[in-house]
Amino acid sequence: MTAQELLAAYAADERNFSGADLSGADLSRADLRGAILSEANLRRANLMEANLSKANLGRTNLSEANLSGANLMGATLSEANFSGAHLSGANLDGAIVADDEEENDVQIISESYLKEE
């Protein structure tokens, strides 16, 4: 799937992009609020300043992705791979980063705008 195909489908009210291969895609400044991108491959994708609030990114490969300035408020990030990802200035307020079903323990990030040092 290309970035253009994803954006066109999203504009047509499609929200489920589970398992999509978007490696290297340019989705900078894209509005993908509430999108379901679980288990997608977004390795090396450009998501700079993208709106991914309330999106489901569980088990998504975001390694080496650029998420600088991205809005991830309330997003589900459980088991996502952020290895080498750029997150400076990303808003992770209220994001769910771990979900232990056996313990019903959900960890939520609060007050977590990531800033460059």
N, C-alpha and C positions, 0 to 999 in steps of 0.2 A: 504494500500500500504506500502511495506517495503522500507527502504532506498536503498537496492539493486535493487529492481524493478524500483524505480524512476531513479536511476543512469543508469540502463540499457536502459530504455526508452529514457532518455536524450541523451545517446550515440547514439541511433538510430534516432536522430533528432526530437524526441517529445519534445515539449516545454510547452504544456498546462496541468498543474497539478492542476487546480482550484478545490477547495473543497477536496483535498486529505487529508487523515488522516495520518500524519507522527509524531504523538505525541511520544516523547521519541526517535526519530530516530537519529542515529549517521551519520551526514552529514558533519563532520569536514573535512576541506580542500577540500570539493566538489566544482567542477566548475559548477555552475548553472547560468551562465551569460544569461540574457534575459528570464529566466524561468517565466512562469505565475503560480504563487502560490496563487493567490487571493482566499480569503475565505478558505484557507487550515488551518489545525490544526497542528501547529508545537510546541505545548506546551511541554516544557521541552526537546526540541530537541537540539542536540549538533551541532551547526553551526560555531564552532570556526574556524577562518581563512578561511571560505567558501567564494567563489567568487559569490556574488549575484548582481553584477553590472547590472544595467538596468533591473533587475527583477521586476515583479509586485507582491508586497506583500500587496496589498490593502485588508483591512478587514481580514487579516490573524491573527490567534491567535499565538503570539510568547511569551506568558506569560511564565516566568521562563526559557526561552531558553538561551543558551549560544551563544552569537554572538561576543565574544571577538575576536578582530582582523579581523572580517569579513569585506569584501569589499562590501559596499552597495552604491557605487557611482552611482548616477543617478537612483536609485531604486524608485519605487512608494510605499510609505508606508502609504498612506491615510487610516485612520481609523483602522490601525493595532493595536493590543493589545500587548504592550511591558511591561505589569505589571510584575515586578520582573525579567525582562530579564537582562542579563549581557552584556553590550555594551562597556566595556573598550577596548580602542584601535581600535574600529570599525571606518571605514571610511564612513562617511555619506555625503561626499561632493557632492552637486548637487541633493541629494535625495529630492523627493517630499513628504512632510509630511502632507499637507492639501490641499484639492481641494474643493472650494466652487463653485459649478456649477452656482448658481444664480448670483454670483458676478464675475465670471470668475477670481477668485483670487487664484492663486497657490503659495504656500509658498515653497521655495526651501532653503535647508540648504547649506551654503557655509563655507569653512574653518572649518570643524567640525570633526576633528579627536577627538574622545573621549578618554581622558587620565585618568588613575587612579590618584586619589588625594593623 
